[in-house]
């Protein structure tokens, strides 16, 4: 049977990661071009960097959730054999999908956090033709991360239930592993 405590813990971690990813999307850095006091140079002024912290927090909560689920299921490949049937086939498929969604979510969160923390440092001459490029993270990077955190959370719950059902009370060998010689005394 699937552990309800484990499933609730995974759900809470995934919910926190989702909330942090949504908050990171809402609080992305923005920048504006400003000139210095003598009006000699233009440069970029960035607002708060809090989205970077939110993105990193979501990254680590999702990673903790994945580590817990993989430890509980012994990463699918270690431990006792699973009972052949639909639950095992479903668990294999969900295991692959879970890792794909997890890697995409982590990539989005990490890339968004790194890009949000990057601030251009160069200046241009005031009144010049080209204002400085105030680069910020694109809209939707953290949102994509949040979407894949959501998908990862759902698939991880189904994966754990399928894995638990496939491993429940299964004896891979029909009992004794040796030849019974008790009748030949």
Buried (B, 14 or more C-beta within 10 A) or exposed (E): EBEEEBBEBBBEBBBBBBBBBBBBBEBBBEBEEEBEEEEEBBBBEBEEEBBBBBBBBBBBBBBBBBEBBBEBBEEBEEEEEBBEEEBBEBBBBBBEBBBBBBEBBBBBBBBBBEBBBBBBEEBBEBEEEEEBEBBBBEEBBBBBBBBBBBBBBBBBBBBBBBBBBBBEEEEEEEEEEEEEEEEEE
